Amino acid sequence: MYIENINSPKDIKALDTEQLNILASEIRTGLMNRLSKRGGHVGPNLGFVEATIALHYVFDSPKDKFVFDVSHQCYTHKMLTGRKEAFFDDGQFGGISGYTNPGESEHDFFNVGHTSTSVSLACGLAKARDLKGESGNVIAIIGDGSLSGGEALEGIDFASELESNFIILVNDNDMSIAENHGGLYKNLKALRDSEGKCSCNLFRAMGLDYIYVSEGNDIAELIEAFRKVKDTDHPIAVHINTLKGKGYEPAEANKEDWHWHMPFDPATGKDTFRDGGENYGDMTCDFLMKKMKADKSVVTMVAAVPVCIGFTEDKRKEAGKQFIDVGIAEEHAVAMASGIARNGGKPVFATHSSFFQRTYDQISQDLCINSNPATLLVNTASVYGMHDITHLGIYDIPMMSNIPNLVYLAPASCEEYFAMLDWSIEQDSYPVAIRMPCNGVIHTDMPVDTDYSGINKYRITRQGRDTAIIALGDFYQIGEKLADLITEKTGTAPTLINPRYITGIDEEMLEQLKDGHSVVITLEDGILNGGFGEKIARFYGASDMKVYNYGLKKEFLDRYIVPEVLKANHLTPQQIYNDIF
Amino acid sequence: MYIENINSPKDIKALDTEQLNILASEIRTGLMNRLSKRGGHVGPNLGFVEATIALHYVFDSPKDKFVFDVSHQCYTHKMLTGRKEAFFDDGQFGGISGYTNPGESEHDFFNVGHTSTSVSLACGLAKARDLKGESGNVIAIIGDGSLSGGEALEGIDFASELESNFIILVNDNDMSIAENHGGLYKNLKALRDSEGKCSCNLFRAMGLDYIYVSEGNDIAELIEAFRKVKDTDHPIAVHINTLKGKGYEPAEANKEDWHWHMPFDPATGKDTFRDGGENYGDMTCDFLMKKMKADKSVVTMVAAVPVCIGFTEDKRKEAGKQFIDVGIAEEHAVAMASGIARNGGKPVFATHSSFFQRTYDQISQDLCINSNPATLLVNTASVYGMHDITHLGIYDIPMMSNIPNLVYLAPASCEEYFAMLDWSIEQDSYPVAIRMPCNGVIHTDMPVDTDYSGINKYRITRQGRDTAIIALGDFYQIGEKLADLITEKTGTAPTLINPRYITGIDEEMLEQLKDGHSVVITLEDGILNGGFGEKIARFYGASDMKVYNYGLKKEFLDRYIVPEVLKANHLTPQQIYNDIF
């Protein structure tokens, strides 16, 4: 095995092409070992093995600097830079993240997990190099649909201003997570079809020099191309055509399913892990499908993550023109949703909490200033959501709930979620965002409102006394358990409240609580800073009410264990009880 | 005068070309009347007179829908749609905003003031039209440097997916606010130079059909072009070459100065309004220029608004490679700043508070997760800042201060501002944002710290008792006046605190205040929701301390009078005193 002797990039420089090809095969073995047992980004990594080998063969990392976009395709890079054990030794899987991570290696420059950032970050590395009069190549690597993101296009447009060494490696596998969307991908196809010779060329139109490599999984061809551009004195795009999922037949055949994949049996490609049961993705898809069939003006929108609300390929086809995947273009999505709502359509745009960060200004300016009645579905907005530092869903409450005019709702059960969604689609007065539940599909027998136009009216679900618990969204169930515990321990049942509205306070109810209550406890599934509970604390600031806010500390967590984080933040009912009583 | 009889767009349809040209001249008289007396966007409006006339001549607004980007070029549109008095009758200047405004007219579809939004918003109008099976043209108008913004590029990339009527009018005057930056503008030049025939074409590379109009200020030529594309069944870009400032010699000669201009004497072009005295723009420029001369790794960055920190054309030349205008591309700017800082440079990126909204995700992901020591200068972040609904600077505290790892500073004087800026540039541990003072250049005799690495340490500036006033940034001076008033009225001097750090609380000091104080008053120059004071309220939530938070209500203000807003929010010292004592 060659891989056994590769401990840093310099160790591959003595290998010849044949040996490098064997190395590629060994690397795929390592990839499959980790991916099949742990899950991860299958297609992006399998497709980028040869290119990564060729990059490290031609360039001299870390003096030459690679910046990976999204960085979910960096596994081979990790193997070649001293981290191969995390792929071959099952006991060491946990030693690395699924993204580049400067904490792991001097060959990684940024923690990256969102798309479309590599060109701009790399521009910065190059500019600092030039300011300091240093040398070395800077290479931004971008692909998997990231090109359509505004940040990437801004970066590519700016890059030509650098007037010094700068290489953009466009890893074109003709796919985003799902299929590509947007006109520029037609140009990429024209470039592939013409072997890069098509005179209308997006990269040249953005001011860059350009070369094309048709065999993006051929190490020899890649080495030749990279040698050509190494030490270039100007910005150049190197467009390579790779095969997503290369080397694993199921992944080559069904690229969307295998972009990211749960653990699987390599022999059959079948999942070895099954969730089963109800999930909000499929349920949301079914609900929206019914709405769309009943009303041609309802339209479902996503930005390259259709499956987050259950829209698999068959469902997308079924929805037809009433389903829009804008590609990686969240800014466009929210502004377009505002325009659809302005002209009488009923748009529902869904993406992950972490990706709504990419469209703050459009939520504020395009949507909320104009008060257009679009619906935003905020997915994985929870400590129970995604656990990588770059994909956390615990910041959307401070980010979104303080934007004027927005009605941000937090359902406390499955029934309430769909009632809110239905109301939001049918009303025409407010931009509405809904925090999709993320703590399992929890049903309720309690009646839920069908009309949420009584903005900021909280609901008392259990009338008690002395203590009031205001438990928001996914943490409503913690509130129930806490209420039970207080009742059990003190003999007095507290009042339990489902506030439902994140964006405002029910002043009338909070005023009434002063009668018969001396303690208010708030619970929210997100960071406390700038969040929901602080608004309650402000309301009672000058009163005698004692207010205790429970939620998460403001920090970037990474690959955390949910119960540990809950415990560290005193979020178990027993801890809260011990704190206060 | 033809303009006298134009009360709606249909009134121009009977005019012939010669009459339309006379109308254009009359419109310029109206523009000059308003602009010279009130100030406003001179160049964009003067350059777009003929195109607006031709649009309304060919298309049928409001069935055909125009969406103006930034919308600062919409004055002629306002004149032709029933609002001409606001240009010819000085007493009616206040009747309209400087941007499109659905509240004013059925011919305006959105409140717009940020750049790069028109294509996406218009895509939404077109999609809703198609869903409902309606007809009519949708025309997105974009220019003045807006093309480089990520949202615009996302929108243009998506537009080709519409497969129905959609027109993008590219108003190319070869300028942004200052000169254009970015590779795509080289392509626009190549297209102008080749009369649109250059085979490498950004718009075609993005999947659009395309035509070119060389004389963008020739009504007849424009009418012919618009007739060609009217009722098109597919997306098409109409690229017109206009002259920014057309018809007013000083504005044609110095396009940057006349993009937006203060009131002026039309005969000479000289300002009739002079601020005079010190201002933070010039002072910041001088300071950064000294830093850059002393250290080649310091680099000043802006996104198309260089003059917000005093970088006029001569200063930009003087700074050379150490000054970067990325164009309208705030996302790229922040990510690139992170990259520069990662590689040992010392970047300072400045823009307006309202425009930082365009780069939330980059602040969080590219910068703060990576903890790179870049400096962000947040301009006009204040109730004293810009007053249009689309440019408000009162939301950045909730938006930015709740992002982990960021150190957000609020100086309370000129000396403190520059001390913070100096510290931020030289330190290498934190991403730092500084709220530039906006309430005039206020000097202090008090010593200010030079080292701010003691994160979240507040400063007691006057030790008193009973009441503590925590007065943040620009509202520190209100805190001083309130302290004086309380002393005068009660005979007991309160404690006055300059907190300096927006992003955290000084728990030790707040704990100590419990000794000898029963009331804490917070003051902040921004909305209360998600802001600074609520964190103090949370800290004291379960204690006996009475906390009063003062700041602004969460709402979208528009063209407001500062003293009125302060009064409505109980922000005068006398009101606060009356509320509490």
Interface residues (C-beta under 8 A of the other chain):
Chain A: K65 V67 P102 F109 F110 N111 V112 G113 H114 T117 S120 L121 A122 C123 G124 L125 A126 K127 A128 R129 D130 L131 K132 G133 S148 G149 G150 E151 L153 E154 G155 I156 D157 F158 A159 S160 E161 H181 G182 G183 L184 K186 N187 S199 C200 N201 L202 R204 A205 M206 G207 L208 K296 S297 V299 K321 Q322 I324 V326 G327 A329 E331 H332 A335 M336 A337 S338 G339 I340 A341 R342 N343 G344 G345 P347 Q357 R358 Y360 D361 Q362 S364 Q365 D366 C368 I369 N370 I389 T390 Y395 P398 M399 S401 N402 I403 P404 N405 I527 L528 N529 G530 G531 G533 E534 K535 A537 R538 Y540 G541 A542 K546 V547 Y548 N549 K554 E555 F556 I580
Chain B: K65 V67 P102 F109 F110 N111 V112 G113 H114 T117 S120 L121 A122 C123 G124 L125 A126 K127 A128 R129 D130 L131 K132 G133 S148 G149 G150 E151 L153 E154 G155 I156 D157 F158 A159 S160 E161 H181 G182 G183 L184 K186 N187 S199 C200 N201 L202 R204 A205 M206 G207 L208 K296 S297 V299 K321 Q322 I324 V326 G327 A329 E331 H332 A335 M336 A337 S338 G339 I340 A341 R342 N343 G344 G345 P347 Q357 R358 Y360 D361 Q362 S364 Q365 D366 C368 I369 N370 I389 T390 Y395 P398 M399 S401 N402 I403 P404 N405 I527 L528 N529 G530 G531 G533 E534 K535 A537 R538 Y540 G541 A542 K546 V547 Y548 N549 K554 E555 F556 I580
